[in-house]
């Protein structure tokens, strides 16, 4: 498993998609999808 830091402004529309999951209890939860997304090795 690895973790990568991604700037949202650069990622959205370049292979990263974020969708909000609506909950009844007032919390905010999101799904994050990566499709053909590339990030430099230094961010891992």
N, C-alpha and C positions, 0 to 999 in steps of 0.2 A: 504494500500500500504506500502511496506517496501523496504529498500535499503540494499544491502549486498555488502561488499567489497570482491573481489575475486582476488587472484594472478593468472594472466594469465598463467604463467608457470605451475602451478598446475592444473588449470581448463581445459586447452585444452587437449583433448584426454580422459578426465575423466568425460564426460557428458556435456562439454561445447564446442560448435562449433561456429566458427566465419567465416562469408563469406563476402567478399567485394561486394558492389553494385556498378557497373560501371556507372558513370555519364558522360555526355558529357561536363559538365562545369568545370571539373578539380578538384572538391571537392572529398574528400574521405568519404564514408559512408559505414557502416558495419551493418550486421544483426548478432545478437547473439542469439543462441538457447541453451536452457538448457534441457537435457533429462536425467532423473534419476540422476541429479546432487545433491550432498549433500555438505553442508557447515556447519561448527560449528555455534552454536547459538551466540557465541560472535562476529561474523562478521556482524550480523544484526543490 
